[in-house]
Amino acid sequence: MPGDRRLPVRTPHLDWLAERGTLFRRAFCSTPMCSPARSTILTGLYPHATGMVANHQEREISREISLSPQVRVLADYLKEAGYACAYTGKWHLGTGGDRRGFTDFVTRAGIHDVDDAAQNDMLRFAGAVGVELDGKLKGSDVDRSSYDARTQTGPSLLPLAFHRSARDAAQAGQFIRQRRDADEPFALVYSCHEPHPPFACPAPFAEMYDPAAMPLPENRGDHSAYGLMGRRNDRQLRPTRGFDEGDLRRMWAYYAGAISYVDHCLGLLLEALVDTDQFDDTLFIFTSDHGEMLGSHGMLLKGNALFEELMRIPLLIRSPGGGSGGQVNDCLVSHADLVPTVLSGCGIDAPIGLHGVDISALVDGGLEPVRDGLAFQFHSSNWGERPTPLRGWRTERWKYVESPDGGEELYDLQADPAERRNRIDDGEVGESRAAMSESLRTWTEGAGDSWPSVPMPEREVAWEWDDRWGGE
């Protein structure tokens, strides 16, 4: 977070893992949307190359987008090397119940990730315990009797042991235990839905934190980006106009509770690995698909912005044996680096053409940067909606953002870590602006990104101009 603001969140299992691994404090997603970011995590490619440039949704037009069948995922490489590959939790890549190479153990839940209702594990289980799920049938539905729709906060309808993420973690633990005496190695992806709006998780995590104790973003009153947002007119991002500090503190409290819940679920996996004497032989990676605004820059949710709050993600990696442990690394790293790094750790040559690099040396304590800058992308929140595309380039000091319709941004992250001052028209930094623009152009050409041309849906959902960003 800008200024390294610390939340008073209890994460004992993550703390335990951090003492035995490497924490990357400058790790970034390729894009601030769920489906495209997840495609990068699993392929080592940016969204323009995976075909997953926007979110998949359960509506006719949006279902037209899915992870390209020509693109290989991590499990495809590992299966060829003799690995058993499992996937539990959220998928959200538009392929229904198909998990590509992850075929040895799969859980399926939520309308995004099944072929039909009969395949939805969570829908079946909820019915068995007498709970009727609504919404997107993810198993994380809120208790409507105490839900605050305005802030999207409240407790879950399901108790802890019945909740989707806890069930997925428990089933992942079962898979780990099954592999204890197996001859072949395994790869497991556990994808937890939280923290994600609506910010609802089971007790005791839902109300674990006092809203009054929650620190708020220092740039919450900065509405200077409203003009940019108004011109871009993305559907997903929302201004905080009308939200007071009490509203924001409530959101942060539930968000913090969801983080502690993720930690609890993570602990179930760690316990299974330790109890079966497999932890020291395991390459363990913890990360998230994207960030959340939560009031920063006067915004909520996510969308067509490339601020640090959305792009900077947690990344904690523990290599087999752990090395010295407790490392902190400030080099620029990307989600795209995960596939090359995993393949390296498994003794598999990464294919030519991946957009990431092997960061094993950094995991093992190295401090030599692997790159001078990172690219960012955005197309649209959901496929079929009016594209509001962006490209960005970030170095240790600068961040540059451009749109085909204008509205460029340039931030000096050393002097202005909260990104309050857009210096794009500041003649004093003209050389830096030109250098950043040129670096971005070099990257897009080398990566096969057709920018500023972007994919367009054959059909679009009805679109109306939204003036919610007008004024302050």
Secondary structure, DSSP 8 states (H G I E B T S, - for coil): -GGG-------HHHHHHHTTSEEESSEE-SSSSHHHHHHHHHHSS-HHHHS--SB--SSTTGGG----TTS--HHHHHHHTT-EEEEEE---SS-TT--TT--SEE---SGGG-SSGGG-HHHHHHHHTT----TT--S--B-TTS-BTTTTB--BSS-GGGSHHHHHHHHHHHHHHHTTT-SS-EEEEEE---S-SSB---TTTTT-S-GGG----TTTT--TTHHHHHHH--SS-EE-TT--HHHHHHHHHHHHHHHHHHHHHHHHHHHHHHHTT-GGG--EEEE-S----TTGGGEES--S---HHHHB--EEEE-TT-TT--EEE-S-EEGGGHHHHHHHHTT----TT-SS---HHHHTT--S-S-S-EEEEE--SBTTS----EEEEE-SSEEEEE-TTS--EEEETTT-TT-----TT-GGGHHHHHHHHHHHHHHHHHTT--TT-----SS--------TTS--
